[in-house]
């Protein structure tokens, strides 16, 4: 069962601009390694790899999501590098993402009704922090997709601005955002003000992006989830 408040797929965006205007946004790193090196995780009852891929790609209908096993057991088969416990966020940006109740509560407080969560019971086949049962966690379903990129003021794989975009076939393949740290990325403030975690549309792909306020709240919790690019707002 999807855990989410609100009445529609995206939820009602609560503007926080009056409380603290966004100063910066961050494109997050693609890979959140840990638990299982293949990128897919075993579930009981089973959620097969194809379904996991479609779930992470936002390709399942609400009815298909509702038909998934209710609070399945998810099994971690390896310890996480760099920590003796379960990270607050783990998985893969290109596959499934898993979060603790603390991160879920943070997202709900920042953006009530915007995000969708699937509750799971977390189990490991090896002891992590002295346990194999780790309680309720959540699959974070893909955040809202937002068309907010200023192409003319952004670095792509094939170069800067419109020229780089065109050479990269309109943002597909070689036209994706430059993976190099410190490169330029500009977003339209009007499209993201009040948001805290979203996917920035880049051609036919997307990049996980967050607000400075969200990052400030989680930076000490999610050591394997870090900004790749600091975006300017226009």
C-alpha positions as CSV (number, residue, x, y, z in Angstrom):
1,X,0.0,0.0,0.0
2,X,1.3,3.4,-0.9
3,X,1.7,5.7,2.1
4,X,0.9,9.3,1.0
5,X,-1.4,12.1,2.0
6,X,-3.3,14.2,-0.5
7,X,-5.8,13.3,-3.2
8,X,-3.8,13.2,-6.5
9,X,-0.6,11.7,-7.8
10,X,1.6,14.7,-7.1
11,X,-0.2,16.1,-4.0
12,X,-0.6,19.7,-3.2
13,X,2.6,21.6,-3.1
14,X,2.9,23.7,0.1
15,X,4.9,26.8,-0.7
16,X,7.6,27.5,1.9
17,X,9.0,30.5,0.1
18,X,7.7,33.0,2.7
19,X,9.4,31.1,5.5
20,X,12.8,30.5,3.8
21,X,13.4,31.2,0.1
22,X,15.5,28.6,-1.7
23,X,19.1,29.9,-2.2
24,X,20.5,26.9,-4.1
25,X,19.5,23.5,-5.4
26,X,21.7,20.4,-5.8
27,X,21.8,17.7,-8.4
28,X,22.5,14.5,-6.4
29,X,25.0,11.8,-7.3
30,X,23.6,8.9,-9.4
31,X,24.9,5.9,-7.4
32,X,23.9,5.1,-3.9
33,X,25.8,1.9,-3.4
34,X,25.1,-0.6,-0.6
35,X,23.4,-3.8,0.5
36,X,23.2,-5.6,-2.8
37,X,25.7,-4.9,-5.6
38,X,23.3,-5.9,-8.5
39,X,20.9,-3.1,-8.0
40,X,17.9,-5.4,-7.3
41,X,16.8,-6.6,-3.9
42,X,15.0,-9.9,-3.0
43,X,11.5,-9.5,-1.5
44,X,9.2,-11.9,0.3
45,X,6.5,-12.2,-1.2
46,X,8.5,-11.7,-4.4
47,X,8.7,-8.5,-6.4
48,X,10.5,-9.5,-9.5
49,X,13.4,-7.5,-11.1
50,X,11.2,-6.3,-14.0
51,X,8.6,-5.0,-11.6
52,X,11.3,-3.3,-9.5
53,X,12.7,-1.7,-12.7
54,X,9.3,-0.4,-13.7
55,X,8.6,0.8,-10.2
56,X,11.8,2.7,-10.0
57,X,11.2,4.2,-13.5
58,X,7.7,5.5,-12.5
59,X,6.1,3.2,-15.1
60,X,3.5,1.4,-12.9
61,X,-0.1,2.7,-12.7
62,X,-1.7,3.4,-9.3
63,X,-3.6,0.1,-9.7
64,X,-0.4,-1.9,-10.4
65,X,1.2,-0.3,-7.3
66,X,-1.8,-1.1,-5.2
67,X,-1.5,-4.7,-6.3
68,X,2.0,-5.1,-5.0
69,X,2.5,-7.2,-1.8
70,X,1.5,-5.3,1.3
71,X,4.6,-4.4,3.4
72,X,6.8,-7.1,2.0
73,X,10.0,-8.3,3.7
74,X,13.0,-6.8,1.9
75,X,16.3,-8.7,2.3
76,X,19.8,-7.1,2.4
77,X,22.5,-9.6,1.5
78,X,25.7,-7.6,2.3
79,X,26.9,-5.1,4.7
80,X,27.3,-1.4,3.7
81,X,30.7,0.1,3.2
82,X,31.7,2.9,5.5
83,X,29.2,2.3,8.2
84,X,28.3,-0.3,10.8
85,X,24.6,0.3,10.5
86,X,21.8,0.8,8.0
87,X,22.2,4.1,6.2
88,X,19.3,6.6,6.3
89,X,19.1,6.4,2.5
90,X,20.4,3.5,0.4
91,X,19.8,1.8,-2.9
92,X,20.4,3.4,-6.4
93,X,19.1,6.5,-8.0
94,X,18.6,4.5,-11.2
95,X,16.8,1.8,-9.3
96,X,14.9,1.5,-6.0
97,X,15.6,4.0,-3.1
98,X,15.0,3.0,0.5
99,X,14.7,5.4,3.4
100,X,14.2,5.4,7.2
101,X,11.1,6.6,8.9
102,X,13.1,9.7,9.9
103,X,13.7,10.7,6.3
104,X,10.1,9.9,5.4
105,X,8.9,12.2,8.2
106,X,11.2,14.9,7.0
107,X,9.8,14.8,3.5
108,X,6.3,14.8,4.8
109,X,7.0,17.8,7.0
110,X,8.6,19.7,4.2
111,X,6.2,18.7,1.4
112,X,3.0,17.3,2.8
113,X,1.3,14.9,0.3
114,X,3.9,15.3,-2.4
115,X,5.8,12.1,-2.1
116,X,4.8,8.4,-2.3
117,X,6.2,5.7,0.0
118,X,5.8,1.9,0.1
119,X,6.4,0.4,3.6
120,X,8.6,-2.6,3.9
121,X,10.0,-4.7,6.7
122,X,13.8,-4.7,6.5
123,X,15.8,-7.9,7.1
124,X,19.5,-8.7,6.5
125,X,21.1,-12.1,6.0
126,X,24.2,-10.9,7.8
127,X,24.3,-9.1,11.2
128,X,24.3,-5.3,10.8
129,X,24.8,-3.4,14.0
130,X,24.2,-6.7,15.8
131,X,20.8,-7.4,14.3
132,X,19.2,-9.0,11.3
133,X,15.7,-7.4,11.8
134,X,15.7,-3.7,11.2
135,X,12.1,-2.7,11.4
136,X,9.9,-0.7,9.1
137,X,11.5,1.3,6.3
138,X,10.1,2.7,3.0
139,X,10.6,2.5,-0.7
140,X,10.7,6.1,-1.9
141,X,8.8,6.2,-5.2
142,X,10.1,8.6,-7.9
143,X,9.6,12.2,-6.8
144,X,7.7,14.7,-9.1
145,X,9.3,15.3,-12.5
146,X,9.8,19.1,-13.0
147,X,10.6,20.9,-16.3
148,X,12.8,23.6,-14.7
149,X,16.2,23.4,-16.5
150,X,17.6,26.6,-18.2
151,X,19.3,25.0,-21.1
152,X,21.2,28.1,-22.2
153,X,23.0,28.4,-18.9
154,X,23.9,24.8,-18.2
155,X,26.9,22.5,-18.9
156,X,26.1,19.2,-20.8
157,X,28.3,16.3,-21.7
158,X,28.9,17.8,-25.1
159,X,29.4,21.4,-24.1
160,X,27.8,24.5,-22.6
161,X,24.3,25.9,-23.3
162,X,22.3,25.5,-26.5
163,X,25.3,24.3,-28.5
164,X,26.0,21.5,-26.1
165,X,22.3,20.6,-25.9
166,X,22.0,20.3,-29.7
167,X,25.2,18.2,-30.1
168,X,23.8,15.8,-27.5
169,X,20.6,15.1,-29.4
170,X,18.3,17.3,-27.2
171,X,19.6,16.1,-23.9
172,X,19.6,12.4,-24.7
173,X,22.8,10.4,-24.2
174,X,25.8,12.7,-24.7
175,X,23.5,15.7,-24.1
176,X,22.9,14.9,-20.4
177,X,24.1,17.2,-17.6
178,X,27.9,17.2,-17.2
179,X,28.9,14.6,-14.6
180,X,31.9,16.7,-13.5
181,X,31.6,18.4,-10.1
182,X,31.5,22.1,-10.1
183,X,29.9,22.5,-13.6
184,X,27.2,25.0,-14.2
185,X,23.5,24.1,-13.9
186,X,20.7,26.7,-13.8
187,X,17.1,26.1,-12.8
188,X,14.0,28.3,-13.1
189,X,13.1,29.4,-9.6
190,X,9.4,29.8,-10.5
191,X,9.1,26.0,-11.1
192,X,10.8,24.8,-8.0
193,X,10.2,27.3,-5.2
194,X,8.7,25.4,-2.3
195,X,9.9,22.1,-3.5
196,X,12.5,20.0,-1.7
197,X,13.1,16.8,-3.6
198,X,12.3,16.3,-7.3
199,X,13.5,15.0,-10.6
200,X,14.8,17.7,-13.0
201,X,13.7,16.9,-16.5
202,X,16.7,16.7,-18.9
203,X,15.5,15.7,-22.4
204,X,14.0,12.3,-22.0
205,X,15.9,11.6,-18.8
206,X,15.9,13.2,-15.4
207,X,18.2,14.1,-12.5
208,X,17.4,13.8,-8.8
209,X,17.6,17.3,-7.3
210,X,17.0,18.8,-3.9
211,X,16.7,22.1,-2.2
212,X,19.4,23.6,0.1
213,X,17.0,23.2,3.0
214,X,16.5,19.5,2.4
215,X,20.2,18.9,2.1
216,X,21.0,20.9,5.2
217,X,18.5,18.7,7.1
218,X,19.9,15.3,5.9
219,X,23.6,15.9,5.2
220,X,24.7,14.4,8.5
221,X,22.3,11.4,8.0
222,X,23.0,10.3,4.5
223,X,26.7,10.0,4.0
224,X,26.4,8.1,0.7
225,X,24.0,10.6,-0.8
226,X,25.9,13.8,-1.8
227,X,25.5,16.7,-4.2
228,X,27.3,16.4,-7.5
229,X,26.4,19.9,-8.8
230,X,25.3,23.1,-7.1
231,X,22.6,24.8,-9.3
232,X,22.0,28.5,-9.7
233,X,18.4,29.7,-9.5
234,X,17.1,32.2,-12.1
